[in-house]
Amino acid sequence: MARVFFIIFIIILMASACTQVPAEMPDDFSLTMEWNTGALPPKYTYMYTITIGPGQTGEMAYRPGYDPGDDSHLWVAAFTPNQAQMEVLYEILQEQDVFRSNWKKGEILLGSHGTDLTLTAYGKAYAVPSVSELDRDERIRVETAMDAIRAVVPQALWDELETRQAAYEAEYED
């Protein structure tokens, strides 16, 4: 009898792990995406963080160099994605199946750029492993999702990030 209850429990647990996030974008939909250049000389290394939601809020933070505690060159800018952008983004993230916790790992890509993506929807947080750890198919899904996230950030902010990185490289003392 205990064995039957155990089997039923496992089936329920597996079924709940496979449930999809509803198609309608929830009020608590939000995400944080971190990206870094990976193993490059310090002069060329930088990272940025994009935070979107909940609601129509967005922020991009840029920091050059290897030290995440060094705020001397930190730049933070806010932006406001419109409702249509938020809905399209949510739809693309669903299509890429990133609202889940089971990921296929692959051979680690040493020296490649690093990523950290955390999404929230319907009260649940989903952590996506770095693309450098995922197998090829999973990596393609996550890269497509991250491209959609980047597309929500206004081009003027990307231009400013590039300008700041170029200035950092020009001022860098070897």
N, C-alpha and C positions, 0 to 999 in steps of 0.2 A: 504494500500500500504506500509506504514512504517513497518507494522507487517511482511509482506512478505520479505522485505529487512533485517529485524532483524533476521528472521528465516534462511535466506540464509547465513547471516554473521555467525550465530552460527554453521551452518553445515560446512562452510569453516574452521572456527576456530577448530572445533572438528576433521575434516579431517587432518588439518595440525598438530595437536597434536599427531595423530596416525601414522604419516609417519615414516618409518624406515630409519635408517642411511644406505646409500649405502654399498654394500658388499665390494667394493674396499677400502682399507685403505687410508685415506686422508693424505696429507702432514702435516696437523696440528694436527694429532692424538697425544694426550698426556694425562697424568693422574697424579694425586697426590692421594696417599692412606696413610692415617694416621691410626695407630692402637695403642691402649693402653691397659694395663692389666686390667683396671677397678679397682674396690674397693679391693685393697690388702694393707697390711701394707707398709709404705714407703720404707722399705728395699727391697721389692720385686716388686715395681712398676717401670715400664718403658714404654716408647713409642718409636715408630719408624715411620718414614715417608719415603715412596718410591715415587720418582718422575721419570717418564719415558716420554721421548719425549719432544717436537716434534723431529722427526728424531731418530737416534740411540744414544740417550743420556740417561743416568740413574744416579740416585743418591739415596743413602740410608743415612738417618740421624737417630741416636740413642741418646736418652736422658733418663737417669734413674731419678727416683724420681717423685714427684708431681709438682714441679715448672717448668712450661714451659719456664720461663725466666732465669733459672739457666743454664748457658752454661759451668759450670766448668767441667762437664763430657760429654759434647756434642762431638759426633764422627760423622764425615761425610765422606763418601767414594763414589767415582764415579765408574761407570761401563758402559760398552758399549754393549747393546743388539744388536744382529745381525738382519738383515732384516727378516730372517725366524722367529725368535722369536717374532718380532714385529707383523708380519702378523698373526701368530698363536694366539697371545694374542688378537689382534683385533677381529679375528674370534670367539674366545671363549667369549669375551665380548658381541659380537652380539648375539651369541647363548643363552647367559644368559639374554638377553634383558635388559641390564643396561643402554642403551642409551635412556633414557626416563625420564620424570619428574613426572609421576603418580605412586605412590607407595602405597601399602596396608600396613597400620600400624597395629600392633598387641599389645598385652599386653607388656608393657615395662619390660625388663629383668633387674631388679635392681641388681647392682653389677657386671654385666657381662662386658666383654671387650667392649671398645668403638671403633668405626670406623668412618672415614670420607673419602669418595671417591668422587672425582670430575674428570670427563672425559671431554675431548674436542675433537670434530670431526666435520669437515665441518663448522667451525666457530661458533659452538654452544657448550655451556658448559652444562653439565648434573651433578647435585648434587644428590648423592645417600645417603639417610638417614642412620644413624648408624644401624648396624645389631641388636642392642639392642632395637630398636623401631619397627622393621618390623614384619609382621606376618610370620609364619613358612615357607611357600612356598617362599616368597620373600627373607627371610633370607638365605635359601638354595641357591638360585640363586646368591646372593651377596657373600656368603662365597665361592662358586665355582669360581666366578670371582676373588675374592681376592687371592685364592690359585693359580690361573693362573698368577696373577701379581707377587706373591712371587716367583714363579718358574722362572721368568726372572732374578731375582737377583742371582748372582753367590753364590754357596755354601760357598765359602771362606768368603764372607761377613757375612753370617748367623753365621758361626763359630766364627768370630771375635766379632759379637754382643753378642753371648752367653758367650764368654770369658770375655768381658767387664762387662756384667751383673753379672757374678759370682764374679769378682773382686770387683765390687761395693757392692754386698751383704756381702762379706768377710770383707770389710773395714768399713761397715756401723756401726755407733755407736748408740745403742738403747737409 
